[in-house]
Amino acid sequence: MRIDLRLRKSSRIAFKLRLILCVDQTAMAKKDKISKEAEKKARVAAKQSKKTARNEKKFKSKGADDSDAEDVDLESVLEEYAKQQAQFLKVTETLCGPPSPRSSATLIGSPSNVKELLLFGGEYYNGALATFFNDLFIYHIERDEWRKLTSPNSPLPRSGHAWCRGGNAGGVYLFGGEFSSPKQGTFYHYNDFWRLEPSTREWTRLESKGKSPPARSGHRLVYYKSYIILFGGFQDTSRVTKYLQDLWIYDCQNHVWHNPLLPQKPDARSSFSFLPHDAGAVLFGGYSRVKANTVVGKQTKGGPQLSKSVSKPTIHQDTWVLRIELPAADATSSAVPIMRWERRKKPVNSPNPPRAGVTQAYHKGRGIMFGGVHDIEESEEGIDSEFFDQLFAFNIERNRFFPLTLRHAKVASKKQMEDRGAKRGRGKADEAELLRNLAALETKGTIVDSHAMITEPMLETEDSPAQAAKPVLSTMPHPRFNAQLAVQGDVLYIFGGTYERGDREYTFDEMHAIDLGRLDGVQEIYRRELENWQVDDSESESESDEDVGFDTSDEDIDGDTPLGVALPPAEIPTKSTETPLVEEQMDEAEDEQPGITLADSRPHPRPFESLREFFSRTSNPWQELVLGILQSKGDGIDSSIKELRKVAFDLAETKWWDSREEITAEEERQEEAGIGEIVSMADRANTGGPNRRR
């Protein structure tokens, strides 16, 4: 979020000013100085005089050059945007290149097409001016092509907005965001609510009955059944930033917002993770600024200690579950769901140190987290920032983080290639047996009776068209924060992000993809060189002076890297991304709340076993489980064979992904021990067993 960048910048400036005052006071108090300290004092004094002269020059020309806050009428600017947009007569989709660089946009997998990603909005700041966008991009994954949509009815330019899938209601829902003048002197926050139909590319502005959430940005949305849940965010007036902690829930069927007032709730925050859950939603982390008292100056003898109230940045590490109980079936349409917040224990293996500018993308009961930044006030330069390129999976049920590391791509041996044909044949036989079992269940029979039935084999899925080879990296993308994440088809997509070097920001112009099942590399979808960072002469001179005043060595903070070039990892001093995690005791940190962690006696995946192989091996237990669930509900077997098969596969798939981190760790341990693959007894039987060599 741009607010995070602005507040972190102001913290740097304030810290440097405090250092300047400390150096000046120390120099006046001490009479005897060594020659090195005397030279440093002279440099500081010279720098201060230059800065004073420069500030006076800026003050004299402020009325002509810095009138952004007074002269720009944002409502008029937005009205002009709306007039220009109304000139489009219909929704058009045009083939184009990748989107221009931007931050604080939103990226999501299309709910109507598993082969598409949707990207909307965002802003780009080049060091002098900010540009906001309202274009909608569609990325076709298999064809590797971008398309830009124009519409006469779409949200106005914005960043810091939030959107989510509509759940049972379908579509994509968007709320809020912010817009600012080019020099960011004034800000405008939206409180409009939109629905996008991905199949037709049509935007619809939703006018709700009664009251609705106030304007904001930095908030989060998540779906539950036929409801859209909104929490948190902030409002920025360029003078005061107010963080919010209100909860809103939108009824997609009755088109009304509800604002429940709950006795217990999370602290106000923005930029947190908000993940869907069977019980409602799960919240983790976030960023805010909390008022605190700080000491000012030195305490005089017999006098009081002076202090003042400051706004202190806070990175939240708590986890909350929002439990939702739907109204009864015979309740009126105006009935409101019953909701309550429950605070969970601190997640096990939380990323250490805590980091801001990071959020999670939902994937099959997990939250996938990447990147982030941690600020440390420990150097004479001001605030040192540590950026990360780590990837984590947050298991929602277990309330535990697992680090995800890239693995070397495996090259199948000749024997393995030959054995795949035999395995595929056995897989088809297992699928035929699955169809017979489900047919027996549908006719109220038993699995034993299924052997007398004849069913049609499963249809083979058509191969996708060949896609041009993309570069595959063996290392994670460059450390960054505020990257946009989305998961589609078990693949994580990482778009953009921001990196800081000194007082400059670099918005990455690239997108990567990581297969969450294999973790065998990072595919580079596209990558372009960074654009120039615009800095006026006075700011450049100020940076140079600060370097002289605080750095007594011959090294320059920014080095010799020219503007407008890429930032290879070798040229950027960053701390190791292999930060050890603080392992906590399971009995102290695991969540013990009912309904979240349950004993699991279902089939468990084996190391080196794919999802297809796991389901083929355990299809009968999953079928029995589906039958037991239906019988316990007293619903009977009213579903078709295809529907029952899908339910059984969904359960197996959930279990496979839920166990993925432990299985991956076991695979790595076995690979280190020289075990590359677990061979089943059926495979050994086909090769003749151990007596074949005799």
Secondary structure, 3 states (H helix, E strand, C coil): CHHHHHHHHHHHHHHHHHHHHHHHHHHHHCCCCCHHHHHHHHHHHHHHHHHHHHHHHHHHCHHHHCCHHHHCCHHHHHHHHHHHHHCCCCCEEEEECCCCCCECCEEEECCCCCCEEEEECCEEECCCCEEECCCEEEEECCCCEEEEEECCCCCCCCECCEEEECHHHCCEEEECCEEECCCCCCEEECCCEEEEECCCCEEEECCCECCCCCCCECCEEEEECCEEEEECCEEECCCCEEECCCEEEEECCCCEEECCCCCCCCCCCECCEEEEECCEEEEEEEEEEEEEEEECCCCCCCCCCCEEEEEEEEEEEEEEEEEEECCCCCCCCCCCCEEEEEEECCCECCCCCCCECCCEEEECCEEEEECCEEEEEEECCEEEEEECCCEEEEECCCCEEEEECCCCCCCCCHHHHHHHHHHHHHHHHHHHHHHHHHHHHHCCCCCHHHHHCCCCCCCCCCCCCCCCCCCEECCCCCCCECCEEEEECCEEEEECCEEEECCEEEECEEEEEEECCCCCCEEEEEEECCCCCCCCHHHHHHHHHHHHHHCCCCCCCCCCCCCCCCCCHHHCCCCCCCCCCCCCCHHHHCCCCCCCCCCCCCCCCCCCCCHHHHHHHCHHHHHHHHHHHHHHHCCCCCCCHHHHHHHHHHHHHHHHHHCHHHHHHHHHHHHHCCCCCCCCHHHHHHCCCHHHHC
